[in-house]
């Protein structure tokens, strides 16, 4: 599972072929021991949790990079390598 971005201690990952459990496009965000699955389309948590402040950072980053995330999602569900995405600065 490649890490596509990392900022403020948050890892953003996207699994290959990961469209079985959650059909909608999504990412996995990890911060310390917290892990959340988050919809790319609307930024809502599908599973797990993150601290509120970290979740706001992830949602802001997703808003900026939504097109790139969707492009990576298409690659990942086809089993192809994904591209790194600029971190939140």
C-alpha distances in whole Angstrom, upper triangle without the diagonal:
4,7,9,12,14,17,20,18,15,11,10,7,6,5,7,10,10,13,15,16,16,17,18,15,13,11,10,12,13,16,17,17,17,14,15,14,16,17,17,20,22,20,21,19,18,18,18,19,19,23,25,25,21,21,23,22,18,21,23,20,19,22,22,19,19,20,17,15,16,16,12,12,15,13,10,12,14,11,12,10,10,12,13,15,18,18,21,24
4,6,9,11,15,18,16,14,10,9,6,6,7,8,12,12,15,18,18,18,19,19,16,14,11,10,12,13,16,17,18,18,15,16,15,16,17,16,20,22,20,21,20,20,19,19,20,20,23,24,24,20,20,22,20,17,19,21,18,17,20,20,17,18,18,15,13,15,15,11,12,14,12,10,13,14,12,11,8,8,9,9,12,14,15,18,21
4,6,7,11,14,12,10,7,6,4,7,9,11,15,14,17,20,20,19,20,19,16,13,10,9,10,10,13,15,16,16,14,14,14,15,17,16,19,21,18,20,19,19,19,18,18,17,20,21,21,17,17,19,17,14,17,18,15,15,18,18,15,16,17,14,12,15,15,11,13,16,14,12,15,17,15,14,11,9,9,8,9,12,11,14,17
4,7,11,14,13,11,8,6,6,7,10,12,15,15,17,20,21,19,20,18,15,13,10,10,10,12,14,17,19,18,15,15,14,14,15,14,17,19,17,19,18,19,19,19,19,18,20,21,20,17,17,18,15,13,15,16,12,12,15,14,11,13,14,10,9,12,12,9,11,14,12,11,14,16,15,13,10,7,7,4,6,9,9,12,15
4,7,10,10,8,6,5,7,10,13,16,19,18,20,23,23,21,22,20,16,14,11,11,10,11,12,15,18,17,15,15,15,14,16,14,18,19,16,19,18,20,20,19,18,16,18,19,18,14,15,16,13,10,13,13,10,11,14,13,11,13,15,12,11,14,14,12,14,17,16,15,18,20,18,17,14,11,9,6,5,6,6,9,12
4,7,7,6,5,6,9,12,15,18,21,20,22,25,24,23,24,22,19,16,13,12,9,10,10,13,15,15,14,15,15,15,18,16,20,20,17,19,19,20,20,19,17,15,16,17,16,12,13,15,11,10,14,14,11,12,16,15,13,16,18,15,14,18,18,15,17,20,19,18,21,23,22,20,17,15,13,9,9,8,6,8,10
4,5,5,7,9,12,15,19,22,25,23,25,28,27,25,26,24,21,18,15,14,11,11,10,13,16,15,15,15,17,16,19,17,21,20,17,19,19,21,21,19,17,14,15,15,13,10,12,13,9,9,12,12,10,12,15,14,14,16,19,16,16,19,20,18,20,23,22,21,24,26,25,24,21,18,16,12,11,9,5,6,8
4,6,9,11,15,18,21,24,27,25,27,30,28,26,28,26,23,20,17,15,12,11,9,11,14,14,15,16,18,17,20,20,23,22,18,20,19,22,21,19,16,13,13,14,11,8,11,12,9,10,13,13,11,14,17,16,17,19,22,20,19,22,24,21,23,26,26,24,27,30,28,27,24,21,20,16,14,13,9,8,9
4,7,10,13,17,19,23,26,24,26,28,26,25,27,26,23,19,16,14,10,8,6,8,11,11,12,14,17,17,20,20,23,23,19,20,19,21,20,17,15,12,12,14,12,9,12,14,11,11,15,15,14,16,19,19,18,20,23,21,19,23,24,21,22,26,25,23,26,29,27,26,23,21,20,16,15,14,11,11,12
4,7,10,13,16,20,22,20,22,25,23,21,24,22,19,16,12,10,7,6,5,8,11,10,10,11,13,13,16,16,20,19,15,17,15,17,16,14,13,10,11,13,11,8,9,12,9,8,12,13,11,13,16,16,16,17,20,18,16,19,21,18,19,23,22,20,23,25,24,24,21,18,17,14,13,13,10,10,12
4,6,10,13,16,19,17,20,22,21,19,22,20,17,14,10,8,6,5,7,9,11,11,9,11,12,13,16,15,19,19,16,17,16,17,16,14,14,12,14,16,15,11,12,14,12,10,13,14,12,13,16,17,15,17,19,16,14,18,19,16,16,20,19,17,19,22,20,20,17,15,14,12,12,12,10,11,14
4,7,10,14,16,14,17,19,18,17,18,17,14,10,7,6,5,7,9,12,14,12,10,10,10,10,12,12,16,16,13,15,14,15,15,14,14,12,15,16,15,12,12,14,12,9,11,13,10,10,14,14,12,13,15,13,11,14,15,12,13,16,16,14,16,19,18,17,15,12,12,10,9,11,9,11,15
4,7,10,13,11,14,16,16,15,16,15,12,9,6,5,6,8,11,14,15,13,10,10,10,11,13,12,16,17,15,16,15,15,14,14,15,14,17,19,19,15,15,17,15,12,14,16,13,12,16,17,14,14,16,13,11,13,14,11,11,14,13,11,13,16,14,14,12,10,11,10,11,13,12,15,18
4,7,9,8,11,13,14,12,13,13,10,8,5,6,9,11,15,17,18,16,13,12,10,11,12,11,14,16,15,16,15,14,14,15,16,17,20,21,21,18,17,19,17,14,15,18,15,13,17,17,14,14,15,12,9,11,12,8,8,11,10,7,9,12,11,11,10,8,10,11,11,15,15,17,21
4,6,5,9,11,12,12,13,13,11,9,8,8,11,13,17,19,18,17,14,13,11,13,13,14,17,19,17,18,16,15,15,16,18,19,22,24,24,21,20,22,21,17,19,21,19,17,20,21,18,17,18,15,12,13,14,10,9,11,10,7,8,11,9,10,10,10,12,13,15,18,18,21,24
4,5,9,11,13,13,13,14,12,11,11,12,15,17,21,23,22,21,17,17,14,16,16,15,18,21,20,21,19,18,18,19,22,22,26,27,28,24,23,25,24,20,22,24,21,19,22,23,19,18,18,16,13,13,13,10,9,10,8,5,6,7,5,8,8,9,12,14,16,20,21,23,27
4,6,8,10,11,11,12,11,12,12,13,17,19,23,25,24,23,19,18,15,16,16,16,18,21,20,21,20,17,18,20,22,24,27,29,30,26,25,27,26,22,23,25,23,20,23,24,21,19,19,18,15,14,14,12,9,10,9,6,4,6,6,9,11,12,15,18,19,23,24,26,30
4,6,7,8,8,10,9,9,10,10,14,16,20,22,21,20,16,14,11,13,13,13,16,18,17,17,16,13,14,16,19,20,24,25,27,23,21,24,23,20,20,23,21,18,21,23,20,18,18,17,14,13,14,12,9,11,11,8,6,10,9,12,13,13,16,18,19,22,22,24,28
4,6,6,5,7,7,9,11,12,16,19,23,25,24,21,18,16,12,13,12,13,14,17,17,16,16,13,14,17,20,22,25,26,28,25,22,24,24,21,21,23,22,19,21,23,20,18,18,18,14,13,14,13,9,10,12,9,7,10,11,14,16,15,18,20,20,24,24,26,30
4,6,6,9,11,11,13,14,18,20,24,26,24,22,18,17,13,15,14,16,17,19,19,18,17,13,14,17,20,23,26,27,29,27,24,27,27,23,23,26,25,22,24,26,24,21,22,21,18,17,18,17,13,14,15,13,10,13,13,17,19,18,22,23,24,27,27,29,33
4,6,9,11,11,13,13,16,18,22,24,22,19,16,14,11,13,13,15,16,18,17,16,14,10,11,14,17,20,24,25,27,24,22,24,25,22,21,25,24,21,23,26,24,21,22,22,19,18,20,18,15,16,18,15,13,16,16,19,21,20,23,24,24,27,27,28,32
4,6,8,8,10,11,15,17,21,23,21,19,15,12,9,10,9,11,12,14,14,12,11,8,9,13,16,18,22,22,24,22,19,22,22,19,18,22,21,18,20,23,20,18,19,19,16,15,17,16,12,14,16,14,12,15,16,19,20,19,21,22,22,25,25,25,29
4,7,9,12,14,17,20,24,26,25,22,18,16,12,12,10,11,12,14,15,14,14,11,13,16,19,21,25,25,27,24,21,23,24,20,20,23,22,18,20,23,20,17,18,18,15,13,16,15,11,12,15,13,10,14,15,18,19,18,21,22,22,25,26,26,30
4,6,10,13,16,19,22,25,24,21,18,15,11,10,7,8,8,10,11,11,12,10,13,16,18,20,23,23,24,22,19,20,21,18,16,19,19,15,16,19,17,14,15,16,12,11,14,13,10,11,14,13,11,14,16,18,19,17,19,20,20,23,23,24,27
4,7,11,14,17,20,23,23,20,17,14,10,9,6,6,7,10,10,11,12,11,13,16,17,19,22,22,23,20,17,19,19,15,14,17,16,12,14,16,14,11,12,12,9,7,10,10,6,9,11,10,9,13,14,15,16,14,16,17,16,19,19,20,24
4,7,10,13,17,20,19,16,13,10,7,5,4,5,8,10,9,9,9,8,11,13,14,15,18,18,20,17,14,16,16,12,12,15,14,10,13,15,13,11,13,12,9,9,12,10,8,11,13,11,11,14,15,16,16,14,15,15,15,17,17,18,22
4,6,10,13,16,16,14,10,8,6,5,7,7,10,12,10,11,10,10,11,12,13,13,16,17,18,14,12,15,14,10,11,14,12,10,13,15,12,11,13,12,8,10,12,10,8,12,13,11,12,15,15,16,15,12,13,13,12,15,14,15,19
4,7,10,13,13,10,7,6,5,6,9,10,14,14,11,12,10,10,9,9,10,11,14,16,16,13,12,15,14,10,12,15,13,12,15,17,15,14,17,15,12,14,16,13,12,15,16,13,14,18,17,18,16,14,15,14,14,16,15,16,20
4,7,10,11,8,6,5,6,7,11,12,15,15,11,12,10,11,11,9,9,8,11,13,13,10,9,12,11,8,10,13,12,11,15,16,15,15,18,16,13,16,18,15,15,18,18,16,18,21,20,20,19,16,16,14,14,15,13,13,17
4,7,7,6,4,7,9,11,14,15,19,18,15,15,13,14,12,10,9,8,10,13,13,10,10,13,12,10,13,16,14,14,18,19,18,18,21,19,16,19,21,18,18,21,21,18,20,23,22,22,20,18,18,16,16,17,14,15,18
4,6,5,6,9,12,13,17,18,21,20,16,17,14,16,14,11,10,7,8,11,11,8,10,13,11,11,14,16,15,16,19,20,19,20,23,22,19,22,24,21,21,25,25,22,24,27,25,26,23,21,21,18,18,18,14,15,17
4,6,8,11,15,17,20,21,25,24,20,20,17,19,16,13,11,9,10,14,13,11,13,16,15,14,18,19,18,20,23,24,23,24,27,25,23,26,27,24,24,28,27,24,26,29,27,28,26,24,24,21,21,21,18,18,20
4,7,10,14,16,20,22,25,24,20,19,16,17,14,11,10,9,10,14,15,13,14,17,17,16,19,21,20,21,24,26,25,25,28,27,24,26,28,25,24,28,28,25,26,29,27,28,26,25,25,23,23,23,20,21,23
4,7,10,13,17,18,21,20,17,16,13,14,11,7,6,5,8,11,13,10,11,14,14,13,16,18,18,18,21,23,22,23,26,24,21,24,26,23,22,26,26,23,24,28,26,27,26,23,24,22,21,22,19,19,22
4,7,10,13,15,19,18,14,14,10,11,8,6,6,6,10,12,14,11,10,14,14,12,14,17,17,16,19,21,20,20,23,22,18,20,23,20,19,22,23,19,21,24,23,24,22,20,21,20,19,20,18,18,21
4,6,10,12,15,14,11,10,7,7,6,4,5,6,10,12,13,11,9,13,13,10,12,15,15,14,17,19,18,17,20,20,16,18,21,18,17,20,21,18,19,22,22,23,22,20,21,19,18,20,18,18,21
4,7,10,12,12,10,9,6,5,5,6,8,10,13,14,16,13,11,14,15,11,12,15,15,13,16,18,17,15,18,17,14,15,18,16,14,17,18,15,16,19,19,20,20,18,19,18,18,20,18,18,22
4,6,9,8,6,6,4,5,7,9,9,10,13,13,15,13,10,12,13,9,9,12,12,10,12,15,14,12,15,15,12,13,16,15,13,16,18,16,16,20,20,21,20,18,18,18,16,18,17,17,20
4,5,6,5,5,6,7,10,12,13,14,17,16,18,16,12,14,14,11,10,13,13,9,11,14,13,10,13,14,10,11,14,13,11,14,16,15,15,18,19,20,20,17,18,18,17,19,18,18,22
4,6,6,8,10,10,13,15,15,16,18,18,18,16,13,14,14,11,9,11,11,7,9,11,10,7,9,10,7,7,11,11,9,12,14,13,14,17,18,18,18,15,16,16,14,16,16,16,20
4,6,8,11,11,15,17,18,18,21,19,20,18,15,15,16,13,11,13,13,9,9,12,11,8,10,12,9,8,12,13,11,13,16,16,16,19,20,21,21,18,18,19,17,19,19,18,22
4,6,9,11,14,16,16,16,18,16,18,17,13,13,14,12,9,11,12,9,9,12,12,10,13,15,12,12,16,16,14,17,20,19,19,22,24,24,24,21,21,21,18,20,19,18,21
4,7,9,12,13,12,13,15,13,14,13,9,10,11,8,6,9,10,7,8,12,12,10,13,14,12,13,16,16,14,17,20,19,19,22,23,24,23,20,20,19,17,18,17,16,19
4,6,9,11,11,12,14,12,15,13,10,11,13,11,8,12,13,11,12,15,15,13,17,18,15,15,19,18,16,19,22,20,20,24,24,25,25,22,23,22,20,21,20,19,22
4,6,7,7,9,12,11,14,13,9,11,13,11,10,14,15,12,14,18,17,16,19,19,16,17,20,19,17,20,22,20,20,23,24,25,25,22,23,22,20,22,20,19,23
4,7,9,12,15,15,18,16,13,15,17,14,13,17,17,15,17,20,19,17,20,20,16,17,20,19,16,19,21,18,18,22,22,24,24,22,23,23,22,23,22,22,25
4,7,10,13,14,17,15,13,16,17,15,15,19,19,17,19,22,21,19,22,22,18,19,22,20,18,21,22,19,19,23,23,25,24,22,24,23,23,24,23,23,26
4,7,11,12,15,13,11,15,16,14,15,19,19,17,20,23,22,21,24,23,20,21,24,22,20,23,24,21,21,25,24,26,26,23,25,24,23,24,22,22,25
4,7,9,11,10,8,12,13,12,13,16,17,16,19,21,21,20,24,23,20,22,25,23,21,25,26,23,23,27,26,28,27,24,25,23,22,23,20,20,22
4,6,8,6,6,9,10,9,11,14,15,15,17,19,19,20,23,22,19,22,24,22,21,25,26,23,24,28,27,28,26,24,24,22,20,21,18,17,19
4,6,5,6,9,10,11,12,14,15,16,18,20,21,22,25,25,22,25,27,25,25,28,29,27,28,32,31,31,30,27,26,24,22,22,18,17,19
4,5,5,6,9,10,10,12,14,15,16,19,20,20,24,24,22,24,27,25,25,28,30,28,29,32,32,32,31,28,27,25,22,22,19,16,18
4,5,5,7,9,10,11,13,14,16,17,19,20,23,23,21,24,27,25,25,29,30,28,29,33,32,32,30,27,26,23,21,20,16,14,15
4,5,5,6,9,10,11,12,14,16,17,18,21,20,18,21,24,22,22,26,26,24,26,29,29,29,27,23,23,20,18,17,13,12,14
4,5,5,6,9,10,10,12,14,15,16,19,19,17,19,22,20,20,24,25,23,24,28,27,28,26,23,22,20,18,17,14,13,15
4,5,5,6,9,10,11,13,14,15,19,19,17,19,22,21,21,25,26,25,26,29,29,29,27,24,23,21,18,17,14,11,14
4,5,5,6,9,10,11,12,14,17,17,15,18,21,20,20,24,24,23,25,28,28,27,25,22,20,18,15,13,10,8,10
4,5,5,6,9,10,10,11,15,14,12,15,18,16,17,20,21,20,21,24,24,24,22,19,18,15,13,12,10,8,12
4,5,5,6,9,10,10,14,14,12,14,17,17,17,20,21,20,22,25,25,25,23,20,19,17,14,14,12,10,14
4,5,5,7,9,10,13,14,13,15,18,18,18,21,23,22,24,27,27,26,24,21,19,17,14,13,11,8,11
4,5,5,6,8,12,11,10,13,15,15,16,19,20,19,21,24,24,23,21,17,16,13,10,9,8,6,9
4,5,5,5,9,9,8,10,13,12,13,16,17,17,19,21,22,21,20,16,15,13,10,11,10,9,13
4,6,5,9,10,10,11,14,15,15,18,19,20,21,23,24,24,22,19,17,16,13,13,12,11,14
4,6,8,9,10,12,14,14,16,18,19,20,22,24,25,23,21,18,16,14,10,10,10,9,11
4,6,5,6,9,10,11,12,14,15,16,18,20,21,19,18,14,12,11,8,8,10,10,13
4,5,5,6,9,10,10,12,14,15,16,19,20,19,18,14,13,13,10,12,13,13,16
4,5,5,6,9,10,11,13,14,16,17,19,17,17,13,12,13,11,13,15,15,18
4,5,5,6,9,10,11,12,14,16,17,15,13,10,8,9,7,10,12,14,17
4,5,5,6,9,10,10,12,14,15,14,13,9,9,10,8,11,12,14,17
4,5,5,6,9,10,11,13,14,14,14,11,11,13,11,14,16,17,21
4,5,5,6,9,10,11,13,11,11,8,9,11,11,14,16,18,21
4,5,5,6,9,10,10,9,8,5,6,9,9,13,15,17,21
4,5,5,6,8,10,10,10,8,10,12,12,16,17,19,23
4,6,5,6,9,9,10,9,11,14,15,18,20,22,26
4,6,5,6,5,6,6,9,12,14,17,20,22,25
4,5,5,5,7,6,10,12,14,18,19,22,25
4,5,8,10,10,13,16,17,21,22,24,28
4,6,9,10,14,17,18,22,24,27,30
4,7,9,13,16,18,22,23,26,29
4,6,10,13,16,19,22,25,28
4,7,10,13,16,19,22,25
4,7,9,13,15,18,21
4,6,10,12,16,18
4,7,9,13,15
4,6,9,12
4,7,9
4,6
4
